[in-house]
């Protein structure tokens, strides 16, 4: 029982440590990525790993399990295609431990079976994670180096996701209007495959941002009820003097 209680913390630590090891490898041996692409890739992978760990330990939502599977699988894949080195082997090993933990029985009973009653729905979570995933995405789309178009696309996604996570409506509008034109500009400065990927990724973010569920997550229906609201019960003896 004690081992089952420690498992979420061990798995979360392995997820973050695997990203740190990958970042250490890319700092010393960025090939086949250019230096700026390697920095952005490492930062994006670490950001998504921290979000995964926070979701597993604090939110305990099943979305964190799915995100964790995507993150550690992606990092294992990267570890197999980059130039081998000590930190690359460490990263692969830690991510393999995390993958085994995520797919095994150790999180059973820890993660909630149903979403929290007051929590965001599936689409708002996908919107936030998808926007943040553009940061490593721009690096993967252009491994030979990043242009200002890639920087603008990544920055807009991070700023929009931050604003949206704070329930600010301008963050949602930024995610609705900005990624597609910037992705088109970044696609023109990327290899063909990378350009297609950026276009598809930005289109998915835009579609999620325009969904009604994404708007309701930051502006619930109760906030749009007009007129005064009072919790005081009506006096049954009061007369209507209108």
NUTOR-526822 format. One record per residue: residue in three letters; x, y, z negated of N, C-alpha, C in turn. Coordinates in pm, 1 decimal, always signed. Atoms other than C-alpha are relative to their C-alpha. Layout:
PT  code      n_px      n_py      n_pz     ca_px     ca_py     ca_pz      c_px      c_py      c_pz
PT   ALA         X         Y         Z         X         Y         Z         X         Y         Z
...
This chain:
PT  code      n_px      n_py      n_pz     ca_px     ca_py     ca_pz      c_px      c_py      c_pz
PT   UNK     +82.5    -120.3      +0.0      +0.0      +0.0      +0.0     +86.4    +126.0      +0.0
PT   UNK     -89.2    -116.3      +5.1    +282.7    +239.2     -87.6     +65.9     +24.0    +135.0
PT   UNK     -61.7     -14.0    -131.9    +445.4    +168.1    +249.5     -97.0     +64.3     +98.2
PT   UNK    +100.4     -58.9     -88.0    +120.1    +254.8    +426.6     -16.6    +148.8     -28.3
PT   UNK     +13.0    -140.3     +35.4    +104.3    +583.7    +236.3    +119.5     +81.9     +46.5
PT   UNK    -119.7     -70.8     -46.7    +460.2    +672.9    +335.3      +9.7      +3.3    +151.1
PT   UNK     -14.5     +14.1    -144.4    +414.5    +575.2    +699.2     -24.0    +130.1     +76.9
PT   UNK     +19.6    -122.9     -77.2    +265.1    +906.6    +825.3    +117.4     +96.6     -11.0
PT   UNK    -112.9     -90.5     +19.2    +558.6   +1099.6    +677.4    +123.9     -50.4     +75.1
PT   UNK    -113.8     +57.9     -72.7    +817.2    +860.8    +823.1     -19.2     +19.3    +150.7
PT   UNK     +27.5     -14.2    -143.3    +650.8    +868.5   +1166.3     +15.1    +146.2     +42.3
PT   UNK     -10.9    -142.0     -33.4    +623.1   +1248.6   +1163.3    +145.4     +44.5      +0.7
PT   UNK    -142.0     -35.3      +4.2    +987.9   +1281.4   +1061.5     +73.8     -54.8    +121.8
PT   UNK     -64.7     +58.7    -117.1   +1092.2   +1046.7   +1343.1     -32.8     +78.0    +126.4
PT   UNK     +38.7     -79.3    -117.0    +895.0   +1252.8   +1598.6     +82.8    +127.3      +9.3
PT   UNK     -74.7    -126.6      -0.3   +1062.3   +1579.1   +1496.3    +149.8     -25.5     +15.0
PT   UNK    -143.2     +29.3      -9.0   +1406.8   +1422.5   +1450.3     +38.6     -42.9    +141.1
PT   UNK     -29.1     +37.6    -138.0   +1386.7   +1269.8   +1798.3     +11.4    +121.3     +90.4
PT   UNK      -7.9    -123.5     -79.2   +1319.5   +1614.6   +1946.2    +126.5     +78.0     -33.5
PT   UNK    -123.4     -69.6     +39.1   +1607.7   +1764.2   +1746.0    +122.5     -66.2     +63.0
PT   UNK    -112.0     +70.3     -62.6   +1843.2   +1494.7   +1873.4      +5.3     +27.2    +149.0
PT   UNK      +3.4     -33.0    -142.1   +1728.5   +1560.8   +2229.9     +51.1    +141.4     +23.6
PT   UNK     -47.8    -137.7     -13.5   +1789.1   +1932.8   +2180.6    +151.1      +7.3     -19.1
PT   UNK    -144.3      +1.5     +20.9   +2137.7   +1860.8   +2044.8     +72.9     -53.1    +123.0
PT   UNK     -62.6     +53.7    -121.6   +2217.9   +1650.1   +2350.6      -1.1    +102.7    +112.4
PT   UNK     +10.6     -97.1    -108.2   +2091.6   +1914.6   +2593.2     +88.1    +123.0     -24.1
PT   UNK     -87.1    -113.3     +30.5   +2294.7   +2181.1   +2411.7    +143.0     -26.7     +45.5
PT   UNK    -137.4     +34.2     -36.9   +2619.2   +1995.2   +2483.1     +10.7     -53.6    +142.7
PT   UNK      -3.4     +61.7    -132.4   +2528.4   +1808.0   +2803.2    -135.0     +23.1     +67.1
PT   UNK    +131.6     -30.4     -57.5   +2242.1   +1978.3   +2987.8     -31.4     -73.3    +130.0
PT   UNK     +23.5     +65.5    -127.1   +2288.8   +1785.2   +3314.5    -104.5    -111.4     -12.8
PT   UNK      +3.8     -65.0    -132.0   +2089.7   +1725.8   +3530.7     -74.6    +133.2      +2.0
PT   UNK     +69.0    -128.2      +6.1   +1923.7   +2048.6   +3412.5    +101.5    +113.1      -6.2
PT   UNK     -78.5    -120.7     +19.2   +2065.7   +2395.9   +3444.5     -11.1     +44.0    -145.7
PT   UNK      -4.7     -37.2    +141.4   +2149.7   +2563.2   +3114.9    -130.1     +62.5     -47.3
PT   UNK    +123.4     -65.8     +44.9   +1840.6   +2785.9   +3101.7    -117.8     -97.5      +0.0
PT   UNK    +106.8    +100.5      -1.9   +1609.8   +2499.7   +3202.4     +12.3     -94.5    -119.1
PT   UNK     -21.1     +90.7    +112.8   +1765.8   +2277.4   +2934.6     -42.8     +65.5    -131.3
PT   UNK     +38.6     -70.3    +123.4   +1713.8   +2542.8   +2663.4    -152.0      +5.0     -14.0
PT   UNK    +146.0      -8.7      +4.3   +1347.8   +2591.1   +2754.3     -60.9    -138.1     -21.8
PT   UNK     +50.5    +136.2     +17.1   +1291.9   +2215.1   +2778.8     +15.6     -46.2    -144.4
PT   UNK     -23.2     +40.5    +138.4   +1447.0   +2153.5   +2437.8     -93.4     +74.5     -95.1
PT   UNK     +88.9     -77.3     +85.7   +1248.7   +2436.1   +2278.6    -144.6     -44.9     +11.3
PT   UNK    +136.6     +46.7     -18.3    +922.0   +2315.4   +2429.3     -23.5    -135.8     -62.5
PT   UNK     +14.1    +133.3     +59.9    +980.0   +1954.6   +2323.4      -3.8      +8.8    -151.8
PT   UNK      -1.7     -14.8    +145.1   +1062.2   +2064.1   +1968.9    -130.1     +62.0     -49.9
PT   UNK    +126.7     -63.3     +38.9    +753.1   +2287.0   +1953.4    -113.4    -102.1      -1.8
PT   UNK    +106.7    +100.2      -5.5    +521.2   +2005.2   +2061.4     +18.7    -108.3    -106.2
PT   UNK     -25.3     +99.7    +104.0    +689.7   +1766.2   +1817.9     -42.7     +51.8    -136.7
PT   UNK     +41.3     -58.2    +128.5    +634.1   +2003.0   +1525.7    -152.1      +4.8      -9.7
PT   UNK    +146.4      -1.9      -0.3    +268.4   +2044.1   +1626.7     -54.4    -140.8     -23.9
PT   UNK     +41.6    +138.4     +22.7    +235.2   +1664.7   +1639.5     +12.5     -37.7    -147.1
PT   UNK     -21.3     +33.5    +140.5    +384.1   +1626.5   +1292.7    -100.0     +72.1     -89.9
PT   UNK     +96.9     -75.4     +79.6    +162.4   +1901.3   +1151.4    -139.5     -59.2     +15.1
PT   UNK    +130.4     +61.4     -21.3    -143.0   +1740.3   +1309.0     -14.5    -132.1     -73.4
PT   UNK      +6.2    +128.8     +68.5     -57.4   +1398.2   +1167.2     -12.6     +16.3    -150.7
PT   UNK      -5.4     -12.9    +145.0      +6.6   +1525.2    +815.3    -109.2     +89.6     -56.8
PT   UNK     +94.9     -98.0     +53.8    -236.7   +1815.5    +778.6    -140.4     -19.0     +57.5
PT   UNK    +131.9     +14.7     -61.4    -519.2   +1783.2   +1030.2     -51.2    -142.9      -7.8
PT   UNK     +32.1    +143.3      +0.7    -511.9   +1402.4   +1042.3    -104.9     -33.7    +105.3
PT   UNK     +92.0     +25.2    -109.3    -709.5   +1423.5   +1365.1     +59.1     -96.9    +100.3
PT   UNK     -47.7     +98.0     -97.4    -688.9   +1161.9   +1636.6     +68.8     +66.6    +118.3
PT   UNK     -70.5     -70.7    -106.5    -575.4   +1429.9   +1881.0    +150.4      -0.6     -24.7
PT   UNK    -143.3      -0.1     +30.4    -240.6   +1432.9   +1697.3     +64.5    -133.2     +38.4
PT   UNK     -51.3    +130.0     -43.5    -200.4   +1061.1   +1767.9     +21.3      +0.0    +150.9
PT   UNK     -13.6      -3.1    -146.5    -263.3   +1113.7   +2140.1    +114.0     +92.1     +42.8
PT   UNK    -109.8     -91.0     -32.7     -30.4   +1412.7   +2150.4    +134.2     -62.8     -33.8
PT   UNK    -124.4     +64.8     +37.6    +235.2   +1218.0   +1964.4     +43.2    -106.5     +99.2
PT   UNK     -33.3    +102.1    -100.1    +216.4    +931.4   +2211.7     +56.1     +63.8    +126.6
PT   UNK     -48.6     -68.4    -119.9    +259.7   +1175.0   +2500.9    +138.2     +59.1     -22.6
PT   UNK    -127.7     -66.3     +27.9    +546.9   +1360.4   +2333.3    +113.4    -101.0      -7.7
PT   UNK    -110.9     +94.8     +16.5    +753.9   +1059.0   +2229.5     +23.8     -79.4    +128.3
PT   UNK     -20.1     +70.1    -127.6    +692.0    +879.4   +2560.6     +77.0     +89.0     +97.3
PT   UNK     -72.0     -91.8     -87.2    +805.7   +1188.7   +2748.2    +145.7     +14.0     -39.8
PT   UNK    -137.9     -14.8     +44.4   +1116.2   +1221.3   +2532.6     +81.7    -126.4     +25.5
PT   UNK     -70.7    +123.7     -35.7   +1206.0    +855.5   +2583.1     +31.6      +0.4    +148.8
PT   UNK     -25.5      -8.1    -143.7   +1164.3    +906.1   +2957.1    +113.7     +95.3     +33.0
PT   UNK    -109.2     -95.1     -22.9   +1390.1   +1212.5   +2946.2    +133.7     -59.0     -42.6
PT   UNK    -124.8     +60.3     +46.4   +1646.5   +1021.8   +2743.8     +56.8    -101.9     +96.4
PT   UNK     -45.8    +101.4     -95.1   +1663.0    +758.2   +3016.0     +51.4     +59.2    +130.3
PT   UNK     -42.3     -58.8    -127.5   +1718.0   +1001.7   +3304.9    +112.0    +101.1     -16.4
PT   UNK    -110.2     -94.3     +19.3   +1960.7   +1251.4   +3148.5    +129.6     -78.1     -15.8
PT   UNK    -131.0     +64.2     +15.2   +2331.0   +1182.1   +3121.4     +11.4     -59.6    -140.1
PT   UNK      -6.0     +67.2    +128.9   +2394.9    +930.4   +2844.2    +107.0     +62.9     -89.0
PT   UNK     -91.5     -51.4    +101.2   +2565.9   +1041.7   +2525.8     -49.4     -41.9    -136.8
PT   UNK     +40.5     +43.9    +133.7   +2555.2    +980.4   +2149.7    -135.3     +55.4     -43.1
PT   UNK    +125.6     -58.9     +43.0   +2271.6   +1225.2   +2085.5    -117.6     -50.2     +83.5
PT   UNK    +106.1     +56.5     -82.8   +2073.9   +1084.6   +2376.8     -43.4    -135.5     -54.0
PT   UNK     +34.0    +130.2     +57.2   +2093.3    +735.6   +2224.8     -75.3     +16.0    -132.3
PT   UNK     +70.6     -25.8    +126.6   +1991.6    +874.9   +1884.9    -143.4     +42.2     +27.0
PT   UNK    +133.7     -46.5     -33.3   +1694.9   +1051.4   +2044.1     -88.6    -114.9     +46.9
PT   UNK     +78.1    +113.8     -48.1   +1582.0    +736.6   +2225.2     -37.5     -91.6    -116.1
PT   UNK     +27.7     +88.2    +113.5   +1611.9    +531.8   +1905.5    -106.3     +57.3     -92.7
PT   UNK     +98.0     -62.1     +89.1   +1417.3    +781.2   +1691.6    -138.4      +4.3     +64.5
PT   UNK    +129.1      -3.8     -68.3   +1146.9    +819.6   +1951.1     -59.8    -139.7     +14.2
PT   UNK     +50.5    +137.3      -3.6   +1121.4    +440.6   +1982.3     -62.3     -37.4    -134.9
PT   UNK     +57.3     +23.3    +133.1   +1066.1    +423.5   +1604.4    -134.3     +71.3     -12.5
PT   UNK    +125.6     -75.4      +6.8    +801.3    +695.9   +1631.6    -108.5     -64.7     +84.7
PT   UNK     +97.7     +64.8     -87.7    +633.1    +518.2   +1922.2     -55.2    -127.0     -64.1
PT   UNK     +45.9    +121.7     +68.2    +619.6    +192.3   +1727.6     -94.5     +35.6    -115.0
PT   UNK     +86.8     -40.8    +109.7    +470.1    +375.6   +1431.7    -135.4     +49.4     +47.4
PT   UNK    +126.0     -54.0     -51.3    +208.1    +552.4   +1642.2     -90.1    -108.2     +57.3
PT   UNK     +79.2    +106.5     -62.1     +97.7    +235.3   +1818.2     -30.2    -114.6     -96.4
PT   UNK     +21.9    +107.4     +95.6    +110.6     +11.5   +1510.9    -116.7     +28.1     -93.1
PT   UNK    +115.5     -12.3     +90.8    -136.5     -30.7   +1224.8     +20.8     +97.6    -115.2
PT   UNK     -34.8     -74.2    +120.4     +34.5    +209.5    +984.9     -81.2    +127.6     -18.5
PT   UNK     +82.0    -119.7     +13.3    -188.2    +508.9   +1060.2    -147.6     -32.3     -15.9
PT   UNK    +139.1     +40.8     +17.8    -507.7    +309.3   +1024.7     -45.2     +36.5    -141.9
PT   UNK     +46.3     -47.6    +129.0    -708.3    +464.3    +744.8     +51.6    +136.6     -36.7
PT   UNK     -54.0    -133.7     +25.4    -497.2    +778.6    +750.6     -67.1    +103.5     +90.6
PT   UNK     +62.4     -91.6     -94.3    -636.5    +942.8   +1062.5    -152.1      -9.6     -11.4
PT   UNK    +146.3      -0.8      +3.4    -999.8   +1047.4   +1062.1     -56.0     -68.1    +123.9
PT   UNK     +65.2     +65.7    -113.0   -1231.6    +842.1   +1280.1     -80.7     +97.7     +82.8
PT   UNK     +81.8     -99.9     -69.3   -1444.3   +1144.0   +1369.2     +59.9    +137.2     -20.3
PT   UNK     -51.0    -135.9     +18.2   -1357.7   +1510.8   +1424.0     -59.5     +64.4    -124.4
PT   UNK     +50.2     -73.6    +116.0   -1392.8   +1744.0   +1126.7    -122.4     +81.0     +39.9
PT   UNK    +125.6     -69.4     -30.5   -1735.9   +1904.7   +1104.7     +23.8    +144.8     +38.9
PT   UNK     -25.3    -140.6     -30.3   -1593.8   +2257.3   +1106.6    +118.8     +23.1     +90.3
PT   UNK    -118.3     -13.9     -81.8   -1298.5   +2187.5   +1333.5     -32.7     +28.3    +145.1
PT   UNK     +23.0     -25.2    -141.4   -1252.6   +2277.4   +1699.1     -32.2    -128.2     +74.9
PT   UNK     +33.5    +115.7     -81.2   -1382.5   +2048.1   +1969.8    +118.9     -47.7     +81.7
PT   UNK    -106.9     +58.9     -80.0   -1183.8   +1846.9   +2218.7     +59.5     +99.9     +98.1
PT   UNK     -51.7     -91.0    -101.5   -1157.3   +2114.5   +2486.5     +83.9    +112.8     -56.8
PT   UNK     -89.8    -101.1     +58.0   -1021.6   +2391.4   +2260.3    +136.5     -55.6     -38.0
PT   UNK    -128.0     +60.3     +35.2    -754.1   +2154.2   +2133.4     +82.3     -26.7    +125.7
PT   UNK     -71.1     +24.1    -125.7    -665.0   +2048.5   +2488.7     +50.2    +130.0     +60.8
PT   UNK     -42.8    -129.4     -54.1    -650.8   +2414.7   +2590.8    +126.2     +48.2     -70.1
PT   UNK    -117.0     -45.1     +74.3    -405.5   +2502.6   +2314.4    +123.0     -83.9     +32.1
PT   UNK    -114.2     +88.5     -25.3    -184.2   +2199.1   +2366.3     +46.3     +12.8    +144.9
PT   UNK     -36.9     -12.7    -140.6    -197.2   +2232.7   +2745.4     +73.6    +129.3     +29.1
PT   UNK     -69.4    -127.3     -20.5     -96.5   +2598.5   +2730.2    +142.1      -7.0     -54.5
PT   UNK    -134.3     +11.7     +58.0    +197.2   +2524.4   +2499.0     +87.8     -95.7     +81.0
PT   UNK     -76.7     +96.0     -79.8    +300.1   +2231.9   +2721.5     +56.2     +61.7    +127.2
PT   UNK     -58.0     -67.3    -116.2    +364.9   +2480.0   +3001.9    +144.4     +42.2     -24.7
PT   UNK    -137.4     -40.7     +29.0    +684.3   +2579.8   +2821.3    +100.7    -104.6     +48.2
PT   UNK     -89.1     +98.5     -60.9    +864.8   +2249.7   +2886.0     -36.3     -29.7    +144.5
PT   UNK     +40.9     +27.6    -137.2    +662.4   +2217.2   +3205.2     +73.9     +82.9    +102.4
PT   UNK     -71.5     -83.3     -96.9    +830.9   +2512.5   +3374.0    +144.0     -47.3     +15.8
PT   UNK    -137.0     +51.0      -9.1   +1170.4   +2361.4   +3291.0      +6.2    -125.5     +86.7
PT   UNK      +1.6    +122.1     -79.8   +1076.9   +2025.2   +3440.4     -28.3     +30.9    +146.7
PT   UNK     +34.5     -31.9    -138.5    +931.4   +2191.8   +3750.4    +116.7     +60.1     +76.9
PT   UNK    -114.1     -62.3     -66.5   +1258.1   +2372.8   +3823.5    +128.1     -32.5     -76.0
PT   UNK    -118.4     +40.1     +78.7   +1554.4   +2177.8   +3680.6    +127.4     +72.7     +39.3
PT   UNK    -122.3     -67.8     -45.0   +1808.9   +2376.8   +3884.8     +12.1    +142.2     -52.5
PT   UNK      -6.3    -134.6     +55.2   +1730.1   +2699.9   +3701.5    -134.6     +68.3      +8.2
PT   UNK    +128.2     -68.5      +9.8   +1445.7   +2931.4   +3611.0      +9.1    +141.3     +55.5
PT   UNK     +10.1    -136.1     -50.5   +1336.8   +3250.0   +3782.1     -86.3     +81.8     -96.3
PT   UNK     +85.1     -83.5     +85.2   +1152.1   +3544.9   +3631.3    -145.7     -44.9      +7.8
PT   UNK    +136.7     +50.2     -11.0    +830.2   +3388.7   +3763.8     -25.7    -112.2    -101.0
PT   UNK     +15.5    +106.8     +99.2    +887.7   +3080.3   +3548.5      -5.6     +57.7    -140.7
PT   UNK      +1.1     -62.3    +131.7    +966.3   +3298.9   +3249.6    -132.0     +67.5     -30.5
PT   UNK    +128.0     -68.3     +21.4    +650.7   +3504.7   +3297.4    -112.0    -100.2     -24.3
PT   UNK    +104.0    +101.2     +18.3    +434.3   +3192.6   +3329.5      +8.7     -62.5    -138.7
PT   UNK     -15.9     +59.7    +132.2    +578.9   +3030.6   +3017.4     -35.3     +96.7    -112.0
PT   UNK     +28.5     -99.0    +104.1    +558.2   +3351.6   +2814.9    -149.2     +27.7     -10.0
PT   UNK    +143.7     -27.7      +3.6    +196.9   +3417.0   +2915.5     -75.7    -114.0     -66.7
PT   UNK     +66.6    +114.7     +61.6     +96.9   +3065.0   +2812.5     +20.9      -0.6    -150.9
PT   UNK     -27.9      -0.9    +143.4    +267.2   +3095.9   +2473.0     -77.1    +112.7     -68.3
PT   UNK     +70.9    -113.4     +60.3    +120.4   +3441.0   +2404.1    -150.3     -26.1      -2.2
PT   UNK    +141.8     +30.0      -4.8    -225.5   +3333.8   +2516.6     -40.0    -105.5    -101.3
PT   UNK     +29.9    +105.2     +97.0    -214.8   +3017.7   +2305.3      +6.5     +54.6    -141.5
PT   UNK      -9.4     -58.2    +134.2    -102.7   +3217.2   +2001.5    -122.0     +86.9     -30.6
PT   UNK    +117.6     -82.7     +20.9    -381.4   +3471.1   +2045.5    -126.1     -83.2     -17.2
PT   UNK    +118.6     +85.7      +9.6    -638.8   +3197.9   +2099.3      -3.1     -74.8    -132.6
PT   UNK      -4.5     +70.7    +128.0    -521.2   +3007.0   +1791.3     -36.6     +91.2    -116.1
PT   UNK     +39.4     -96.8    +101.8    -582.8   +3327.2   +1593.4    -144.8     +44.4     +15.7
PT   UNK    +141.5     -30.3     -26.7    -940.6   +3336.3   +1727.7     -18.2    +140.5     +54.6
PT   UNK     +11.2    -129.9     -65.9    -871.2   +3655.7   +1924.0     -46.6     -23.4    +143.8
PT   UNK     +61.7     +25.1    -129.3   -1081.4   +3679.5   +2236.1     +93.2     +35.4    +116.0
PT   UNK     -91.1     -35.5    -108.8    -808.9   +3847.6   +2440.6     +92.3    -117.1     +36.0
PT   UNK     -82.5    +116.7     -29.8    -604.2   +3528.2   +2407.6     -69.5     -94.4     +96.2
PT   UNK     +75.5     +85.4     -91.3    -880.8   +3330.0   +2575.2      -5.5     +61.2    +139.1
PT   UNK      +6.4     -63.8    -131.2    -915.7   +3587.1   +2853.4    +135.3      -3.9     +70.6
PT   UNK    -132.2     +12.1     -61.3    -541.2   +3580.0   +2909.4     +17.3    -138.2     +61.3
PT   UNK     -11.1    +135.9     -52.8    -556.6   +3202.5   +2951.7     -95.4     -23.6    +116.6
PT   UNK     +92.7     +14.0    -112.0    -852.8   +3240.8   +3186.0     +54.0     +63.3    +128.5
PT   UNK     -29.8     -81.2    -117.9    -703.3   +3498.6   +3420.7    +145.5      -3.0     +45.7
PT   UNK    -141.2     -22.1     -32.9    -323.4   +3490.8   +3408.2     +73.3    -123.5     +52.0
PT   UNK     -84.4    +112.4     -42.3    -185.0   +3134.0   +3445.0      -5.1     -32.4    +148.9
PT   UNK      +7.8     +39.5    -140.4    -314.3   +3066.5   +3797.2     +83.2     +88.8     +92.2
PT   UNK     -84.7     -80.8     -88.6    -160.6   +3370.9   +3974.2    +148.3     -11.8     -32.0
PT   UNK    -141.1     +15.4     +33.6    +164.1   +3334.9   +3780.3     +51.8    -137.9     +40.5
PT   UNK     -41.5    +133.1     -44.3    +172.1   +2961.6   +3856.4     +22.9      -2.5    +150.5
PT   UNK     -20.2      -7.2    -144.8    +133.6   +3039.7   +4225.8    +134.8     +64.3     +31.8
PT   UNK    -129.2     -65.0     -21.8    +431.5   +3274.8   +4204.8    +114.8     -91.7     -40.7
PT   UNK    -105.7     +90.8     +44.8    +636.3   +3021.6   +4005.8     +12.9    -120.2     +92.6
PT   UNK      -4.9    +113.2     -92.1    +542.8   +2742.1   +4246.8     +81.9     +33.5    +124.0
PT   UNK     -76.6     -41.2    -117.2    +691.4   +2942.7   +4532.9    +149.8      -0.1     -27.5
PT   UNK    -141.5      -0.9     +36.4   +1020.0   +2955.7   +4339.6     +46.3    -135.4     -51.6
PT   UNK     -31.8    +134.1     +50.3   +1017.3   +2581.7   +4256.1     +10.9     -97.8    +115.5
PT   UNK      +7.1    +107.1     -99.9   +1084.2   +2262.0   +4449.5    -144.6     -40.7     +24.9
PT   UNK    +137.2     +31.8     -40.1    +777.3   +2121.7   +4624.6     -75.5     -76.9    -108.2
PT   UNK     +67.3     +80.1    +102.9    +696.6   +1860.7   +4360.2     -26.8     +83.6    -124.3
PT   UNK     +19.0     -85.6    +116.5    +748.7   +2111.5   +4080.5    -110.0    +102.3     +22.0
PT   UNK    +105.1     -95.4     -29.4    +523.0   +2362.2   +4253.3    -138.1     -61.0      -8.8
PT   UNK    +129.6     +69.2      +9.0    +240.8   +2108.9   +4285.2     -36.3     -23.6    -145.9
PT   UNK     +26.2     +23.7    +141.9    +276.6   +2018.9   +3919.0     -46.5    +127.4     -69.8
PT   UNK     +38.1    -124.8     +64.9    +258.8   +2384.1   +3808.2    -140.7     +42.3     +39.8
PT   UNK    +133.5     -37.4     -45.9     -49.5   +2445.8   +4020.7    -107.0     -83.8     -68.2
PT   UNK     +98.3     +88.3     +64.3    -231.5   +2142.8   +3877.5     -11.9     +32.1    -148.4
PT   UNK      +0.2     -29.9    +143.5    -129.8   +2225.9   +3519.9     -73.6    +131.0     -27.4
PT   UNK     +65.7    -129.5     +20.4    -238.6   +2588.7   +3549.3    -149.6      -8.6     +30.3
PT   UNK    +142.2     +15.8     -32.2    -568.1   +2487.5   +3713.4     -73.9     -68.8    -115.0
PT   UNK     +63.0     +68.4    +112.9    -642.0   +2252.0   +3423.3     -18.8     +95.4    -117.9
PT   UNK     +12.0     -97.7    +108.9    -572.3   +2527.9   +3169.2    -111.5     +99.1     +29.2
PT   UNK    +104.1     -96.0     -37.3    -795.1   +2769.4   +3358.4    -138.1     -60.3     -14.7
PT   UNK    +130.9     +65.7     +12.5   -1081.5   +2518.5   +3375.9     -39.5     -16.6    -146.2
PT   UNK     +29.8     +14.8    +142.6   -1056.7   +2448.8   +3002.8     -33.3    +134.8     -63.0
PT   UNK     +23.3    -132.2     +57.9   -1041.9   +2820.9   +2922.9    -137.5     +54.3     +36.0
PT   UNK    +131.0     -48.9     -42.2   -1363.0   +2887.9   +3118.0    -114.7     -84.2     -54.1
PT   UNK    +107.9     +82.2     +55.0   -1555.9   +2614.9   +2935.7     -68.2     +73.5    -115.5
PT   UNK     +73.8     -62.3    +109.2   -1827.4   +2726.1   +2696.3     +49.3     -43.1    -136.4
PT   UNK     -49.4     +50.5    +128.1   -1683.3   +2508.5   +2420.8    +122.6     +77.3     -47.0
PT   UNK    -118.1     -77.0     +37.3   -1356.1   +2703.3   +2430.1     -37.2    +138.0     -52.6
PT   UNK     +45.8    -128.7     +51.5   -1543.4   +3030.4   +2383.0     -66.4     -15.5    -136.3
PT   UNK     +69.8     +18.5    +127.0   -1762.2   +2895.4   +2104.2     +95.1     -30.6    -114.8
PT   UNK     -96.2     +31.0    +105.2   -1453.3   +2779.3   +1915.4     +50.3    +125.4     -69.6
PT   UNK     -47.2    -123.5     +61.5   -1354.3   +3141.9   +1854.4    -112.8     +98.1     -25.4
PT   UNK    +114.3     -88.2     +22.2   -1700.3   +3303.8   +1865.7    -122.9     -87.0     -17.7
PT   UNK    +113.2     +90.9     +23.7   -1955.4   +3071.9   +1702.4    -132.9     +67.6     +28.9
PT   UNK    +133.3     -52.1     -31.0   -2323.9   +3108.1   +1782.2     -51.9     +91.8    -109.6
PT   UNK     +49.6     -80.5    +110.1   -2394.4   +3252.5   +1437.0     +50.9    +143.0      +9.4
PT   UNK     -55.7    -133.8     -10.3   -2165.8   +3547.4   +1511.2     -68.4     +82.5    +107.3
PT   UNK     +64.5     -75.3    -106.5   -2381.4   +3642.2   +1809.5    -148.9     +20.1     -28.4
PT   UNK    +138.9     -24.8     +37.7   -2712.1   +3658.4   +1620.1     -13.5    +146.8     -37.6
PT   UNK     +11.3    -143.2     +20.9   -2821.7   +4020.9   +1630.7     -99.7     +29.6    -113.3
PT   UNK     +89.2     -42.7    +105.7   -2995.5   +4208.7   +1353.4     +57.8     -32.0    -135.8
PT   UNK     -53.6     +23.1    +135.1   -2936.8   +4217.7    +976.7     -29.5    -139.6     -48.2
PT   UNK     +17.9    +131.5     +58.7   -2890.6   +3890.8    +794.7     +17.6     +12.6    -150.2
PT   UNK      -6.9      -7.5    +145.8   -2952.8   +3847.8    +424.2     -26.1    -137.5     -57.2
PT   UNK     +19.9    +128.3     +67.9   -2924.2   +3549.4    +195.5    -106.5     +10.5    -108.1
PT   UNK    +100.1     -18.2    +105.1   -3188.8   +3698.7     -41.7    -133.3     -57.0     +45.4
PT   UNK    +128.9     +57.5     -42.1   -3514.9   +3498.1     -34.0    -108.7    +107.3      +0.2
PT   UNK    +110.0     -94.2      -8.3   -3832.9   +3678.6     +59.2     -86.0      -9.3    -125.2
PT   UNK     +89.2      -5.2    +114.8   -4061.6   +3789.4    -223.6    -139.8     -39.6     +46.5
PT   UNK    +131.3     +42.7     -49.7   -4384.9   +3594.8    -173.1    -110.5     +97.4     -38.2
PT   UNK    +103.3     -94.5     +40.0   -4573.9   +3871.1    -353.4      +7.8    +133.5     +69.0
PT   UNK     -14.6    -130.0     -67.4   -4447.8   +4152.2    -133.4    -103.2     +15.1    +107.1
PT   UNK    +102.9     -27.3    -101.4   -4705.9   +4315.6     +90.2     +65.0     +58.6    +124.7
PT   UNK     -44.9     -56.6    -126.6   -4655.0   +4400.4    +453.8     -60.9    +139.2     +14.3
PT   UNK     +48.0    -138.9      -8.1   -4676.8   +4778.5    +470.5     +19.4     +57.7    +138.7
PT   UNK     -20.1     -53.4    -134.3   -4599.8   +4808.7    +839.9    -133.3     +26.0     +67.3
